[in-house]
Amino acid sequence: MIYNYHVRLARSALNLTQGELAEKSGVSAPTIKNIELSKPAEELKNSKTVIMALERFFADSGLVFIDEEEFIGVKIGKKIIKESK
């Protein structure tokens, strides 16, 4: 499952604005804004195409979503850390 926290954390990890994420992922800025403002405890209800586009973009960028029993978050690949130096 993917939650709004995943999108907000992943976007923050990449230091992107909502507009930049929209441009790079192919998902519209209003859709990203709506996702980030959705209720945190609910799984995203957006179309599978939107969710797949975001997951693919973040995975290609070196991020992995965490959805464990008690934890939700994002793993940041070492590639991102090296590139930000």
C-alpha positions as protocol buffer text, in pm:
chain_id: "A"
residue {
  index: 1
  type: MET
  ca { x: 0 y: 0 z: 0 }
}
residue {
  index: 2
  type: ILE
  ca { x: 104 y: 356 z: -57 }
}
residue {
  index: 3
  type: TYR
  ca { x: 3 y: 642 z: 172 }
}
residue {
  index: 4
  type: ASN
  ca { x: 27 y: 1019 z: 144 }
}
residue {
  index: 5
  type: TYR
  ca { x: 318 y: 1010 z: 390 }
}
residue {
  index: 6
  type: HIS
  ca { x: 517 y: 807 z: 139 }
}
residue {
  index: 7
  type: VAL
  ca { x: 476 y: 1072 z: -128 }
}
residue {
  index: 8
  type: ARG
  ca { x: 555 y: 1362 z: 106 }
}
residue {
  index: 9
  type: LEU
  ca { x: 859 y: 1190 z: 258 }
}
residue {
  index: 10
  type: ALA
  ca { x: 994 y: 1075 z: -77 }
}
residue {
  index: 11
  type: ARG
  ca { x: 947 y: 1418 z: -235 }
}
residue {
  index: 12
  type: SER
  ca { x: 1121 y: 1578 z: 62 }
}
residue {
  index: 13
  type: ALA
  ca { x: 1410 y: 1328 z: 45 }
}
residue {
  index: 14
  type: LEU
  ca { x: 1467 y: 1430 z: -317 }
}
residue {
  index: 15
  type: ASN
  ca { x: 1429 y: 1799 z: -227 }
}
residue {
  index: 16
  type: LEU
  ca { x: 1159 y: 1849 z: -492 }
}
residue {
  index: 17
  type: THR
  ca { x: 866 y: 2088 z: -500 }
}
residue {
  index: 18
  type: GLN
  ca { x: 525 y: 1951 z: -591 }
}
residue {
  index: 19
  type: GLY
  ca { x: 566 y: 2111 z: -934 }
}
residue {
  index: 20
  type: GLU
  ca { x: 905 y: 1950 z: -990 }
}
residue {
  index: 21
  type: LEU
  ca { x: 770 y: 1611 z: -886 }
}
residue {
  index: 22
  type: ALA
  ca { x: 478 y: 1658 z: -1126 }
}
residue {
  index: 23
  type: GLU
  ca { x: 711 y: 1740 z: -1413 }
}
residue {
  index: 24
  type: LYS
  ca { x: 948 y: 1451 z: -1345 }
}
residue {
  index: 25
  type: SER
  ca { x: 685 y: 1184 z: -1270 }
}
residue {
  index: 26
  type: GLY
  ca { x: 422 y: 1279 z: -1526 }
}
residue {
  index: 27
  type: VAL
  ca { x: 156 y: 1317 z: -1255 }
}
residue {
  index: 28
  type: SER
  ca { x: -20 y: 1655 z: -1244 }
}
residue {
  index: 29
  type: ALA
  ca { x: 66 y: 1903 z: -969 }
}
residue {
  index: 30
  type: PRO
  ca { x: -298 y: 1926 z: -851 }
}
residue {
  index: 31
  type: THR
  ca { x: -307 y: 1546 z: -817 }
}
residue {
  index: 32
  type: ILE
  ca { x: 14 y: 1546 z: -613 }
}
residue {
  index: 33
  type: LYS
  ca { x: -125 y: 1824 z: -392 }
}
residue {
  index: 34
  type: ASN
  ca { x: -447 y: 1627 z: -338 }
}
residue {
  index: 35
  type: ILE
  ca { x: -249 y: 1313 z: -255 }
}
residue {
  index: 36
  type: GLU
  ca { x: -37 y: 1495 z: 1 }
}
residue {
  index: 37
  type: LEU
  ca { x: -346 y: 1653 z: 161 }
}
residue {
  index: 38
  type: SER
  ca { x: -541 y: 1326 z: 181 }
}
residue {
  index: 39
  type: LYS
  ca { x: -607 y: 1159 z: 515 }
}
residue {
  index: 40
  type: PRO
  ca { x: -284 y: 999 z: 641 }
}
residue {
  index: 41
  type: ALA
  ca { x: -434 y: 669 z: 758 }
}
residue {
  index: 42
  type: GLU
  ca { x: -606 y: 592 z: 428 }
}
residue {
  index: 43
  type: GLU
  ca { x: -451 y: 407 z: 139 }
}
residue {
  index: 44
  type: LEU
  ca { x: -439 y: 628 z: -169 }
}
residue {
  index: 45
  type: LYS
  ca { x: -745 y: 589 z: -387 }
}
residue {
  index: 46
  type: ASN
  ca { x: -595 y: 743 z: -700 }
}
residue {
  index: 47
  type: SER
  ca { x: -589 y: 552 z: -1025 }
}
residue {
  index: 48
  type: LYS
  ca { x: -340 y: 269 z: -1054 }
}
residue {
  index: 49
  type: THR
  ca { x: -171 y: 462 z: -1336 }
}
residue {
  index: 50
  type: VAL
  ca { x: -100 y: 757 z: -1103 }
}
residue {
  index: 51
  type: ILE
  ca { x: 26 y: 538 z: -820 }
}
residue {
  index: 52
  type: MET
  ca { x: 242 y: 331 z: -1054 }
}
residue {
  index: 53
  type: ALA
  ca { x: 393 y: 646 z: -1208 }
}
residue {
  index: 54
  type: LEU
  ca { x: 487 y: 780 z: -865 }
}
residue {
  index: 55
  type: GLU
  ca { x: 623 y: 447 z: -742 }
}
residue {
  index: 56
  type: ARG
  ca { x: 826 y: 402 z: -1061 }
}
residue {
  index: 57
  type: PHE
  ca { x: 969 y: 755 z: -1042 }
}
residue {
  index: 58
  type: PHE
  ca { x: 1067 y: 719 z: -675 }
}
residue {
  index: 59
  type: ALA
  ca { x: 1213 y: 371 z: -728 }
}
residue {
  index: 60
  type: ASP
  ca { x: 1415 y: 494 z: -1027 }
}
residue {
  index: 61
  type: SER
  ca { x: 1538 y: 777 z: -803 }
}
residue {
  index: 62
  type: GLY
  ca { x: 1665 y: 531 z: -541 }
}
residue {
  index: 63
  type: LEU
  ca { x: 1381 y: 538 z: -289 }
}
residue {
  index: 64
  type: VAL
  ca { x: 1186 y: 244 z: -149 }
}
residue {
  index: 65
  type: PHE
  ca { x: 855 y: 272 z: 36 }
}
residue {
  index: 66
  type: ILE
  ca { x: 830 y: 99 z: 373 }
}
residue {
  index: 67
  type: ASP
  ca { x: 492 y: -38 z: 483 }
}
residue {
  index: 68
  type: GLU
  ca { x: 543 y: -260 z: 784 }
}
residue {
  index: 69
  type: GLU
  ca { x: 308 y: -352 z: 1065 }
}
residue {
  index: 70
  type: GLU
  ca { x: 404 y: -56 z: 1282 }
}
residue {
  index: 71
  type: PHE
  ca { x: 611 y: 160 z: 1046 }
}
residue {
  index: 72
  type: ILE
  ca { x: 551 y: 363 z: 732 }
}
residue {
  index: 73
  type: GLY
  ca { x: 837 y: 543 z: 569 }
}
residue {
  index: 74
  type: VAL
  ca { x: 1093 y: 568 z: 296 }
}
residue {
  index: 75
  type: LYS
  ca { x: 1434 y: 407 z: 259 }
}
residue {
  index: 76
  type: ILE
  ca { x: 1686 y: 634 z: 94 }
}
residue {
  index: 77
  type: GLY
  ca { x: 1943 y: 472 z: -130 }
}
residue {
  index: 78
  type: LYS
  ca { x: 2307 y: 559 z: -77 }
}
residue {
  index: 79
  type: LYS
  ca { x: 2313 y: 682 z: -437 }
}
residue {
  index: 80
  type: ILE
  ca { x: 2096 y: 979 z: -335 }
}
residue {
  index: 81
  type: ILE
  ca { x: 2324 y: 1066 z: -44 }
}
residue {
  index: 82
  type: LYS
  ca { x: 2635 y: 1052 z: -262 }
}
residue {
  index: 83
  type: GLU
  ca { x: 2473 y: 1271 z: -529 }
}
residue {
  index: 84
  type: SER
  ca { x: 2371 y: 1536 z: -278 }
}
residue {
  index: 85
  type: LYS
  ca { x: 2729 y: 1597 z: -155 }
}
